[in-house]
Amino acid sequence: MTDTDRLRRLLGGPDTAWLVQRVRSRLERGAPLTGKVTLAQATSAERRAAELLLGRRAGAGTSLSVPLPEVDRVLRASGASPEGLAAAVELLDGPVRDLARENAAIAAAWRDAFAPLDEALAYRPELAEWRAWLDATGLVRRLTSGPAEAADVLRRLAAVLRRLPSPDIPLGQFAAETCGHAHALDDGPLATLALSSARALAGLPFRADGGAEARRETWAAVGVHLDELSSTVLCLGLPGDAHTPMGRMLAAMRGEPVSLTLRQLRRHTAPMRAGLVRICENPVVVAAAADALGSACPPLVCCNGRPSMAVWRLLELLAGGGAEFAYHGDFDWGGVAIAAAVHSRIGWQPWRYDASAFLKASSDTPLAGRPVPTPWDPSLATAMRDRAVRVEEEQVLADLLTDLAP
């Protein structure tokens, strides 16, 4: 009988397979072959195999414990494996993996994959929390098949972030210029991560809430529009003119709500002069003003939630013409976030949108969500936290219409 035959008889059968696997697991983890390994609920055949290996009884009871140093000694002394237990396991079951080295190599590959993104974020403290969220959620690892695919995705994501926020660019053009393909940000892992980063820059929850409108609003918040026709802004009472297509349309529609597209607004290059422009958050204010005041309604622009690129473009045209702005929105944290975005971009004075107006409004609807600062009136945020109710524009509509009346 050869040494290999003797080894297979002692350690290579099905009744000692558990022992070989336990030893292999220790070797792969770099653990020493000391102490005992125990098999709960051992069969009689497994107990007999251990007794044959050790040359003695293997104890009683349902569990079976085998001392690894003793197995190593037996294998060396018998000549079945002169180099001991570790060599025996490799001979019977193939080379032992070095899991520590493999894990270190994988960790290094992931660090290399994230390196371009981390370089792009080095001077972007506003995205530090989002970057930590990527690690905490493992989102990149879940979206990609491994470090190789992730490296390509994160390299292009870094290029995207270097261009955000953008002043005003179509999504397809933006994707082509940053990622090399006009549809690179339509769907897939890169699109998911890019949209998440855009939400972070816009001060929104990092995880997307789904839906085409939410996607459009998110991109618009960082200066990217999906197309020139789907991005619109609702307005009423803006003065028209006789010299431009949009001006003539506004003049003809005086007294009726008008929905302007980004395409129309981008082709209107002249500043728009309108004096005081009131801004509201919800279309119901525009509809009610049109019904109540018609052509007597002063200039009114509706954000319709988070501003689209069309909203930003119209407000910038009005600001360029010297307009001053007064703002009203919902008294909830989402409404405050929208108001803060408009305030930081163009500036405005509160239109019944301060702590005093909030405390006077009647409501018993609970306020939910994460508090947002109110820089135009810091006491508003405090009042909202303390009172803990939300007030929608519909609930104060009569007061708003009174202000709009000539």
Buried (B, 14 or more C-beta within 10 A) or exposed (E): EEBEEBBBBBBBBEBBBBBBEBBBEBBBEEEEBEEEBEBEEBEEEBBEBBBBBBEEEBEEEEEBBBEBBBBBBBBBEBEBBEEBBBBBBBBBBEEBEBEEEEEEEEEEBBEEBBBBBEEBBEEBEEBEEBBEBBEEEEBBBEBBEEBEBBBBBBBBBBBBBEBBEBEBBBBBEBBBBBBEEBEBBEEEBBBBBBBBBBBBBBBBEBEBEEEEBBBBBBBBBBBBBBBBEBBBBBBBBBBBBEEBEBBEEBEEBBEEBBBBBBBBBBEBEEBBEBEEBBBBBBBBBBBBBBEBBEEEBBBBBBBBBBBBBBBBBBBBBBBEBEBBBBBBBBBBBBBBBBBBBBBEEBEBEBBBBBBBBBBEBEBEEEBEEEEBEBEBBEEBBEBBEEBEBBBBBEBBBEBBBEEBEE
